């Protein structure tokens, strides 16, 4: 599951829960506003948390890809250097 779909699911679920909570447990306007403010704060905290998790996951993935790319580059350089040395040795042998 992608992080975008997960975040969308969390947001939709939180909004649906807040609406259903208001519909099935009506209270005075003041009390309802307090509950809405609390739910909004909770939702904001949840979204921040999910974004932080997403950011950390992306950073870890970036670091992993960067590390793998450096390894591949170094392996390619080593292979090219060995090939050049082999060609040079072959050329010297042919000239002798």
ABEGO torsion letter per residue (X at the ends): XBAAAAAAAAAAAAAAAAAAAAAABBBBAAAAAAAAAAAAAAAAAAAAAAAAAAAAAAAAAAAAAAAAAAAAAAAAAAAAAAAAAAAAAAAAAAAX
